[in-house]
Amino acid sequence: MKRDKFAGRYLIKISSSIFIVLLNVIVNFILPRSFSVEDYGFYTFNLNVFNNIVGIANLSTSNALSAKYSKRNNEIGIIKFYLFYFSLMAVVLSVGLMVLYPFAFIRNSLGGQTLFVVLLGLEAAILNKLLTDTITIYDSIAVSRFPALLQIILKICMALFVVCTFLLGYLNIFVYYIGQSIIFFVIIFVLINSFFKDYRSNYTEYKDLGFRKYFREFYEYCKPLVLIGIVSQVLNIFMDVTLLQNSGAKVRAMYGAATQLNMIILYVFSPYAELSKREFAIKANDTEKLKSHLILSLKIVMWLTSYFAIFVAIFADRIVLFVFGENYLTAIPVVIIMMIYTIFQSWGQILSSFLLSTEQTRVSALFSAVSQIFMLLGFLIFIKPNFIWNNGLGAEGMALARAVANFAYVVIMAGWIARNIGYSAIRINGIHLSAIIIMGGIALFSHFITKLVDIFIVNLNNLFYIFVGGGFYTILTVSLIYHFPILIGISKVQIISIIASIKYKVFRDAKR
């Protein structure tokens, strides 16, 4: 398998991610129209809750896997140890759910769904985590093309499965889970099998230091992260259960719609954060290179995420109607708030990747604790019924709790890291401030122009309104970045060089 440089890997990742986003839009367009609002609420509830449960059981070993294997590609023992632990974890979780589900407290906390459905929801979360970690293994050896291709094939299969079962009238939450599990299992099997074949072709000696050695290494790395990780995931589950029990499945569906849009944008910035883990790890001993890569990463990810998230927030009235339908109109304010969360989520991912990849796990755990304090305050103020809001704020409250907590924690963490690497705390936080203000202004202007077109020239349906507004928005953004590339941390010479390189490759391929 071909190893690529960071820029090449990111171009591959972002290109495949854009394609994946389009396929995800198809799936997210169909599911709310095929499921009842209540079932869609349960589906998104299961997605969040079981992802958190798997996160608890993972005990931060995924972060240890990335940090250690990025620097020691010849040690297959690291991979074998992790896969053994993951398999054990999956069995314990599955058996544990079957044993505990008959208890009324557990059953009621999961909204009274059938055991088979919740078990399938858990398996879907387990397989999704294993897929993510398998991609991380490939990122650790600087291979992007093959896993990107397999991810695209996976999403094509999922989109075809959803479309076909929907047209045949068979699509429901049970059928969706079954199809998803089969497709994920096949793709993961191919990825893992191909990885071991690639390892055997590149290394004549299989380096494995033994179970005890890796257990001690993983234990030392994960120890500072485990407790705060458990607290974080439990709090997230508790918030989800409280929202479902207090507000019902329909309100949970409104929050679920917002989180689905968040997950679509996650495919845009998450690849950069994941790839940066390897870069941070291998540059850990060179302070200047480490600082340079961190600042560049923050600029690129912040502007990239702001481009998508702010557009979704400003055009939320049309986007929600188009993607989810009229039953989800009350999700519009939730989507707007969640896009604020999304922007700082991307910021936090880069900063967390920096700390974890440079093995500053104690510092990372401390900032995670700060995050949970803010999240708990948000829960008490916005979600739980109190003297300010008798019934809480429902889906809007859930989004507010996450957005406010994430903003506060990320700004504080960015300031600390800036001082630690010899950079200005004001300048580092100015990166997100400038991106949000400028992109917000461009998005509002684009919405205003599109509204004039809609009123005075031609009446636009939701899809064309989004396309026309997106066209204005993109032209203005590209023009801005071209004339002021320093905003994303590069020069105009580099932009011209990138464009020339792309033209050359396109011409060369066409000539062939």
Secondary structure, 3 states (H helix, E strand, C coil): CCCCCHHHHHHHHHHHHHHHHHHHHHHHHHHHHHCCHHHHHHHHHHHHHHHHHHHHHHCCHHHHHHHHHCCCCCCHHHHHHHHHHHHHHHHHHHHHHHHHCCCHHHHHHCCCCCHHHHHHHHHHHHHHHHHHHHHHHHHHCCCCHHHHHHHHHHHHHHHHHHHHHHHHCCCCHHHHHHHHHHHHHHHHHHHHHHHHHHHHHHCCCCCCCCHHHHHHHHHHHHHHHHHHHHHHHHHHHHHHHHHHHHHHHHHHHHHHHHHHHHHHHHHHHHHHHHHHHHHHHHCCCCHHHHHHHHHHHHHHHHHHHHHHHHHHHHCHHHHHHHHHCHHHHHHHHHHHHHHHHHHHHHHHHHHHHHHHHCCCHHHHHHHHHHHHHHHHHHHHHHHCCCCCCCCCCHHHHHHHHHHHHHHHHHHHHHHHHHHHCCCCHHHHHHHHHHHHHHHHHHHHHHHHHHHHHHHHHCCCCHHHHHHHHHHHHHHHHHHHHHHCHHHHCCCHHHHHHHHHHHHHHHHHHHHC
